[in-house]
Amino acid sequence: MRIKQENIDGVCVLRIEDARIDSSVASELKTELLRLVENEAVVSILIDLKDVEYVDSSGLGALLFGHRHVKANSGDLKLLHPNQKVQTLIRIANLEEILEGFDDEERALKSF
């Protein structure tokens, strides 16, 4: 899985550079999110999905896993640039209240 990490105003921005978040990379994403929360004590994570075209149930599970661990450490995890397919999957799973998404990076960063 290709991920670029940058820190912007205290928010860890993870830019996913793969087109898919599916069973082939979900465990890798979980590991990365867990590493950030436990080893680096990151509490604000913004996952940029601009290059992601497809997310399956295991990918959605990885995002929820990260959200749960960040919340347990009094933080928050939000999504940036989720495409229509990803938004539909989140809506079908009734997760709009849990996985907040933004189309504008500046607004997303200010929301933390």
C-alpha positions in Angstrom: 0.0 0.0 0.0 1.3 3.4 -0.9 0.6 6.1 1.7 2.2 9.6 2.0 2.0 11.0 5.5 2.2 14.7 6.3 1.5 16.8 9.3 -0.6 19.9 8.8 -1.5 22.1 11.8 -1.3 19.1 14.1 -3.4 16.8 11.9 -1.8 13.7 10.4 -2.9 13.6 6.8 -2.6 10.2 5.1 -2.8 10.4 1.4 -3.6 7.0 0.0 -2.1 6.6 -3.4 -3.6 3.2 -4.3 -6.8 3.0 -6.4 -8.3 0.3 -4.2 -8.7 -0.3 -0.5 -9.7 -3.9 -0.4 -8.8 -7.2 1.2 -5.3 -7.1 -0.4 -4.3 -3.9 1.5 -6.8 -3.6 4.4 -4.6 -5.2 7.0 -1.7 -3.0 5.9 -3.9 0.1 6.5 -5.0 -1.2 9.9 -1.4 -1.7 10.9 -0.4 1.8 9.8 -3.3 3.4 11.6 -2.5 1.4 14.8 1.1 2.4 14.5 0.2 6.0 14.3 -2.1 5.9 17.3 0.0 3.8 19.6 3.6 4.7 18.7 3.3 8.3 17.6 0.2 9.2 19.7 -1.5 10.8 16.8 -5.1 11.8 17.7 -6.2 13.7 14.6 -6.1 11.8 11.3 -7.4 12.9 7.9 -7.4 10.1 5.3 -7.2 11.6 1.7 -9.0 9.2 -0.7 -8.6 11.4 -3.8 -6.8 8.6 -5.7 -9.0 5.8 -4.3 -11.6 4.6 -6.8 -12.9 1.5 -4.9 -13.4 0.5 -1.2 -14.8 -2.9 -0.3 -16.1 -4.1 3.0 -12.7 -5.0 4.3 -11.4 -1.6 3.4 -14.4 0.0 5.2 -13.6 -2.2 8.1 -10.0 -0.9 8.2 -11.3 2.7 8.2 -13.6 1.8 11.1 -10.8 0.0 12.9 -8.7 3.2 12.7 -11.6 5.4 13.8 -12.3 3.2 16.8 -8.7 3.3 17.9 -8.3 7.0 17.4 -11.6 7.7 19.3 -10.3 5.5 22.2 -7.4 7.9 22.5 -9.7 11.0 22.5 -9.1 11.8 18.8 -10.9 11.8 15.5 -10.5 10.3 12.1 -12.1 11.9 9.1 -12.1 11.3 5.3 -11.1 13.7 2.5 -12.3 13.4 -1.1 -14.4 10.2 -0.8 -15.8 9.6 -4.2 -19.5 8.8 -4.9 -18.9 5.0 -4.7 -17.2 5.3 -1.3 -19.9 7.7 0.0 -22.6 5.3 -1.2 -20.9 2.4 0.7 -20.7 4.5 3.8 -24.4 5.5 3.5 -25.6 1.9 2.9 -23.7 0.9 6.0 -25.3 3.7 8.0 -21.9 5.1 8.9 -22.3 8.8 7.8 -22.3 9.9 11.5 -19.1 7.9 12.2 -17.0 8.5 9.1 -17.3 12.2 8.3 -16.2 13.1 4.8 -15.1 16.4 3.3 -14.5 17.6 -0.3 -12.4 20.6 0.8 -9.1 20.1 2.6 -9.1 23.4 4.4 -12.6 22.8 5.8 -11.6 19.3 6.8 -8.5 20.5 8.7 -10.5 23.2 10.5 -13.1 20.6 11.6 -10.6 19.1 14.0 
